[in-house]
Amino acid sequence: MRKLLLPSLIIVVAGLLVLRLFYLQIIDDTLKLKSDNNAIKIKYDYPERGYIYDRNGKLLVANQPSYDIMVIPREIKKLDTLEFCELLDITKEDFLEKIEKAKVYSPRLPSVFLPQLNKLEFAAFQEKIRKFEGFYFQKRSLRDYQVTFGANIFGFITQVNDKLIEKNPYYKSGDLIGKQGVEESYEEILRGIKGVKYFQKDKFNREIGSFKEGKYDTIAVQGEDINLTIDAELQKYGEELMVNKRGGIVAIEPKTGEILALVTAPSYDPAILVGRQRSKNYTLLYRDSIAKPLYDRGLLAEYPPGSPFKILTGLIGLQEQVINEQTTYMCHHGFAYAPGRFMKCHGFGPHQLHNGIYNSCNAYFANVYLRIIGKYNSAPYAVDQWGNHLKTFGLGQFMGYDLPTGRKGKVPTSKTYKKIYPDWRWSGKTIISNSIGQGEVLMTPIQLANMMAAVANEGYYYTPHIIKKIKGEQIDPKFKVKHVTSIDKKYFKPMISGLFDVYNLGTASALRVEGIDICGKTGTAENFAKIDGKRTKLEDHSIFVAFAPKDNPKIAIAIMVENGGFGATIAGPIASLMIEKYLKGKITRTDLEKRTLARSLQDRYAKLGGLSEAVKKEMRIRDSIAKSKIIVPKVTVDTTKSN
């Protein structure tokens, strides 16, 4: 038996090798296809990208026909370069540069010479294309925006780079890919699958028919359509309210986590990043390092949350049982916490949780914070316990939403203060600014909106997301998972009562909307900027958070207007208008609307223009951007603390 084992094994292996060779040489033509590359021409059939609709079925993004001029460098024969360049409106230098780039990619494979010609640009070239051997056209579709808003939500389409081609074999030189916004997040769903056709060539490099009668050809599959959670009318209205201002607006449906509006200002018309001028316009946007129109402030800008953070201070105080609804503290227009250290506020007299919220009393919440930190023998341990409560609201971490950009914000820990105060013992008074949303706490507008959604729901939230429906597919199940905060449900009711009276008795009493019970909180944040090397205090940021209606809430919202002043001055009116627009579909507070639409902060931003040479340079860049229908403000500032 042993004598037969080795010969049998050799016979079996030899038989397998023969069968494999027979399959590769006789049955499977794929290797032959590769070896015949010189005699085969490959053409790709690019599918239309999926359409994008809002939550109500309104078409936002469609497609339009476009044409790429392709080149195979080694097939170029003698041609009239001058005529060629005139037809395509390029310079001879551009021509030579593009040819050289194509040669570097591959002398014998096609690459994009000039992308994204529209019908009119292509028509003139098509008539004479026979004169330019080595060049041919490739039809594809480009985005056709049905609206002039939502650029930060949609993102844009651009050509793939060499690094991505190496990483993902699906993409070839000249292919398009979604960048930023939902175009990037849902690229694989929206792009579809491109088709491939193989053509046989003769010795004169002429097409003589389909290779193997189309055996290896594949059909393009159109991308899937998607519905966003965005309400198009609300998004449009929010961007209109933010014209000549800078900041962000985020609105969320509390019961689902669906993002109703995601506004960043300044913004731009998404159509300017389509066609042959896309690269030029993108460069202008990218170079504007002051206004940053490509910077989504709703997701990326980290600010001290200011007075809206008092909501969390109060809730944690109740949960830790260091206060109750009747706990009272006296306020004398502020709180003295150290010699020469005084935290000012507008309150006076005795304050409990209810009027502490609607009067935004710094003294009340400073005392609550001291009790939270003082509950434990160790201040470092107490701060970590406090921070753990905050994290259950989605703070200090990436939230997991379905957009490709974002920031974590900041929740300070004992390690934070060990680094700041390495040589001496710190206490609650040392970090008292945390009590009112100053100190080391940082939040993004979407985190502020999500916090209000959790309060509106009395203790839970769903991960914010912008996808509502994908044709033929299910959305990510993680968006159906309920996240429960560490605060017991019973503690939210007294807090909501106080927030309701912010509109009835407190700092937002002038912002009421008839027929809608709104719960909200004003906030003001200080900010500073370096101007010619000096730290300079600028106008405060205006903050407002709210949800409505009080019972069965349908919208939670956060507004941040940079350099806007008091929370009730600009951010508050925007919140009331956005809420009324969404719930009623019309505006009755026309006085607020007229004032807000007319309010421009350009004069405040422009003050920096006369102080900094760098700003003057950027202003010249914006003059060019303005010609491309881009709306930008005048300056950028860095937020350092709030009050």
C-alpha positions, -999 to 999 in steps of 0.1 A, spaced: 0 0 0 28 24 9 45 17 -25 13 28 -43 8 60 -22 35 81 -38 28 72 -74 -9 77 -68 -3 111 -54 19 121 -83 -7 109 -108 -35 129 -91 -14 161 -89 -4 157 -126 -40 152 -136 -51 183 -118 -24 204 -135 -34 191 -169 -70 199 -162 -61 234 -151 -40 240 -182 -68 227 -204 -93 251 -187 -70 281 -190 -60 275 -226 -92 261 -242 -121 271 -220 -112 304 -202 -102 333 -225 -95 358 -198 -57 354 -199 -58 356 -237 -79 387 -233 -51 402 -212 -24 391 -236 -43 406 -265 -45 441 -249 -26 456 -278 -53 444 -302 -83 452 -280 -98 485 -271 -117 489 -239 -146 514 -235 -164 520 -203 -201 528 -201 -207 551 -171 -241 548 -154 -261 577 -141 -256 584 -104 -287 579 -83 -310 608 -78 -312 626 -44 -346 636 -29 -355 653 3 -377 637 30 -409 648 12 -399 635 -22 -387 668 -36 -359 663 -63 -327 679 -51 -300 665 -74 -304 649 -108 -280 644 -137 -271 661 -170 -252 648 -200 -215 655 -203 -185 645 -225 -149 637 -217 -123 640 -244 -101 609 -241 -66 604 -254 -43 574 -262 -9 591 -265 8 566 -288 -21 567 -313 -18 605 -318 -8 613 -354 1 646 -369 -26 672 -360 -31 709 -362 -24 718 -326 -36 754 -330 -70 743 -344 -73 716 -317 -67 741 -289 -90 767 -304 -119 742 -306 -114 732 -269 -105 767 -257 -72 758 -242 -37 771 -246 -8 752 -263 9 750 -229 -22 733 -215 -22 709 -244 14 698 -239 10 695 -201 -21 672 -205 -4 651 -231 26 646 -209 4 637 -180 -14 611 -201 20 596 -212 30 592 -176 -1 573 -168 2 551 -199 12 557 -235 -12 529 -248 -41 532 -224 -69 558 -226 -70 586 -201 -90 618 -197 -76 647 -217 -103 672 -210 -132 664 -188 -168 675 -184 -177 693 -216 -213 704 -219 -234 699 -251 -224 733 -267 -187 728 -259 -187 693 -273 -207 701 -305 -180 721 -322 -153 694 -314 -175 665 -325 -177 679 -361 -140 676 -365 -130 647 -342 -121 626 -372 -91 649 -379 -76 642 -345 -64 606 -343 -57 593 -308 -86 613 -294 -122 602 -289 -150 612 -266 -166 594 -237 -202 602 -227 -211 604 -190 -234 622 -167 -227 651 -143 -247 664 -114 -276 687 -122 -286 706 -91 -323 715 -89 -316 738 -59 -290 764 -51 -287 754 -14 -274 724 5 -238 723 -9 -224 711 24 -250 683 25 -245 671 -10 -208 673 -14 -194 673 -49 -181 650 -77 -144 650 -86 -119 628 -105 -101 601 -86 -64 605 -79 -36 580 -84 -35 570 -47 -72 560 -48 -67 541 -80 -40 520 -64 -62 513 -34 -94 505 -52 -92 487 -85 -128 496 -94 -116 531 -103 -96 540 -134 -79 572 -145 -105 598 -152 -133 581 -131 -154 603 -109 -161 599 -72 -181 616 -46 -163 638 -21 -178 653 11 -214 651 21 -237 623 11 -219 619 -23 -190 606 -3 -209 588 25 -231 569 0 -207 567 -30 -210 530 -36 -248 532 -36 -251 564 -57 -224 556 -83 -239 524 -97 -217 499 -116 -200 509 -148 -203 487 -179 -173 475 -200 -172 468 -237 -142 452 -256 -135 460 -292 -112 441 -316 -87 463 -336 -69 454 -368 -32 461 -376 -41 496 -387 -56 502 -352 -91 504 -366 -121 489 -347 -133 459 -366 -161 447 -342 -169 435 -308 -144 411 -292 -157 376 -289 -191 388 -299 -195 407 -266 -188 377 -244 -170 397 -218 -190 429 -221 -210 440 -191 -240 464 -188 -238 495 -167 -261 495 -137 -276 529 -126 -270 541 -91 -297 538 -65 -319 568 -56 -318 580 -20 -341 602 1 -325 624 27 -340 633 60 -336 670 51 -367 692 47 -358 712 16 -379 742 25 -365 744 60 -329 740 47 -335 768 22 -350 790 48 -322 785 72 -296 794 46 -315 825 37 -316 836 74 -279 831 77 -269 853 47 -243 878 57 -237 859 89 -214 831 99 -222 800 119 -243 769 118 -279 756 123 -287 720 131 -323 708 134 -332 672 144 -365 653 147 -362 641 184 -382 609 180 -360 595 151 -327 614 151 -334 625 115 -316 657 106 -341 682 93 -317 710 84 -279 712 84 -269 748 76 -234 762 74 -226 798 66 -210 810 45 -220 786 18 -221 784 -20 -242 773 -50 -234 736 -55 -236 741 -93 -203 760 -94 -185 727 -87 -198 711 -119 -182 713 -154 -149 726 -167 -147 754 -141 -151 730 -112 -114 729 -105 -109 766 -107 -139 773 -84 -128 747 -59 -94 762 -57 -109 796 -49 -131 781 -22 -102 761 -7 -79 791 -6 -104 812 13 -89 804 47 -108 832 64 -144 826 55 -139 788 49 -169 782 28 -159 745 25 -158 742 63 -191 728 77 -195 747 109 -225 726 119 -203 695 122 -168 707 126 -168 740 146 -162 734 183 -174 761 206 -178 766 243 -216 760 246 -222 789 270 -254 790 290 -272 761 272 -248 739 291 -266 749 323 -292 724 313 -267 696 318 -254 711 350 -289 711 365 -297 676 353 -265 662 367 -271 680 400 -305 664 403 -292 629 393 -264 631 418 -290 642 444 -269 672 455 -299 695 448 -337 692 444 -362 715 428 -365 736 459 -328 740 466 -322 778 468 -292 800 462 -290 838 465 -277 858 435 -263 893 437 -258 898 399 -232 871 399 -210 847 419 -178 854 437 -156 823 437 -122 837 446 -106 870 456 -111 893 427 -129 866 407 -166 873 400 -189 856 375 -214 882 364 -250 876 355 -284 894 353 -300 875 382 -308 889 416 -324 874 447 -332 838 455 -330 813 427 -342 777 425 -340 754 395 -370 768 377 -362 805 377 -325 797 377 -330 783 342 -353 810 327 -332 838 343 -300 820 333 -285 826 367 -248 820 369 -247 820 407 -273 792 409 -255 769 385 -220 777 399 -233 765 433 -248 734 418 -215 726 401 -196 730 434 -219 706 450 -214 680 422 -176 682 425 -178 685 463 -199 653 467 -168 631 465 -136 633 486 -115 635 454 -120 663 429 -104 643 401 -128 614 407 -157 638 408 -148 654 375 -146 620 358 -181 611 372 -194 644 359 -178 637 325 -193 602 324 -228 618 326 -220 642 297 -208 613 275 -242 596 277 -255 627 258 -231 620 230 -206 646 241 -168 643 238 -170 616 211 -177 611 175 -215 606 172 -216 580 145 -237 600 120 -236 592 83 -216 622 71 -179 619 64 -167 648 86 -170 658 122 -153 666 155 -156 651 189 -159 683 209 -143 681 244 -153 668 278 -124 675 302 -113 647 326 -90 644 356 -61 639 332 -69 672 315 -65 691 348 -35 671 358 -18 685 327 -31 720 333 -23 721 371 6 697 376 21 714 406 -9 722 429 -41 708 441 -72 720 422 -108 720 433 -143 727 420 -137 765 423 -106 762 401 -127 748 372 -160 766 381 -163 780 345 -175 745 334 -207 751 353 -219 776 327 -204 761 296 -171 779 296 -139 764 309 -126 734 289 -159 721 275 -164 723 238 -194 712 217 -203 712 180 -237 726 169 -249 691 160 -240 680 196 -260 709 210 -290 700 188 -287 663 199 -285 673 235 -318 692 231 -333 661 213 -324 640 244 -340 666 267 -371 667 245 -373 629 247 -368 630 285 -336 610 285 -329 593 252 -318 600 216 -312 583 183 -279 588 165 -284 618 142 -285 607 105 -292 622 71 -304 591 52 -341 584 52 -346 558 25 -324 540 -1 -343 525 -30 -341 487 -27 -320 487 4 -323 491 42 -306 520 61 -280 512 87 -298 495 117 -276 515 141 -299 545 135 -327 526 151 -308 520 183 -321 541 213 -293 557 234 -304 563 270 -287 589 291 -276 585 327 -303 609 339 -335 594 352 -366 604 333 -382 621 363 -356 648 364 -363 661 329 -398 673 337 -388 702 360 -360 711 336 -384 712 307 -407 734 327 -379 759 332 -370 759 296 -407 765 287 -407 796 308 -375 809 291 -401 819 264 -428 830 288 -409 848 316 -373 848 308 -346 857 283 -366 847 252 -399 862 261 -398 885 231 -394 855 208 -427 837 214 -447 823 185 -485 822 189 -498 787 189 -465 770 195 -452 760 230 -414 763 226 -388 753 252 -354 770 248 -323 785 262 -302 815 253 -265 816 253 -236 840 247 -200 830 240 -169 852 242 -143 848 214 -109 861 206 -88 863 175 -51 869 168 -48 901 147 -13 909 136 0 887 164 -21 902 192 -50 884 211 -80 907 205 -115 903 220 -142 904 194 -180 905 195 -196 877 214 -211 847 196 -249 843 197 -262 808 207 -297 794 211 -311 759 216 -347 749 216 -373 722 209 -411 723 201 -438 717 208 -433 712 246 -455 681 244 -447 655 217 -417 675 203 -412 674 166 -381 695 162 -350 702 183 -326 729 171 -293 746 178 -281 779 164 -246 794 165 -240 828 150 -204 840 152 -200 875 164 -238 878 168 -239 892 203 -265 881 229 -283 848 223 -317 865 222 -305 890 196 -298 869 165 -297 832 172 -329 833 192 -350 849 164 -336 824 139 -347 795 162 -382 808 165 -385 814 128 -371 779 119 -395 762 143 -425 781 130 -415 774 94 -413 737 101 -444 733 122 -467 757 105 -452 759 70 -456 797 72 -443 827 92 -465 848 114 -436 866 132 -429 887 102 -413 913 124 -386 888 135 -382 876 99 -378 910 84 -353 920 111 -333 888 108 -331 887 70 -320 923 69 -294 919 97 -259 918 83 -227 912 104 -205 921 75 -195 954 92 -182 934 122 -163 910 101 -149 939 79 -133 956 109 -106 929 108 -99 937 72 -83 970 80 -61 955 107 -44 925 91 -25 923 58 -34 885 57 -70 894 58 -66 920 30 -50 893 8 -79 869 15 -104 897 6 -89 899 -28 -95 861 -32 -131 866 -22 -136 891 -49 -129 863 -74 -151 839 -55 -180 863 -56 -181 860 -94 -189 823 -89 -221 829 -69 -204 821 -36 -217 838 -5 -190 846 20 -185 868 51 -154 887 58 -133 872 87 -126 842 108 -121 842 146 -111 815 171 -135 808 200 -117 805 233 -144 808 260 -180 817 267 -200 833 293 
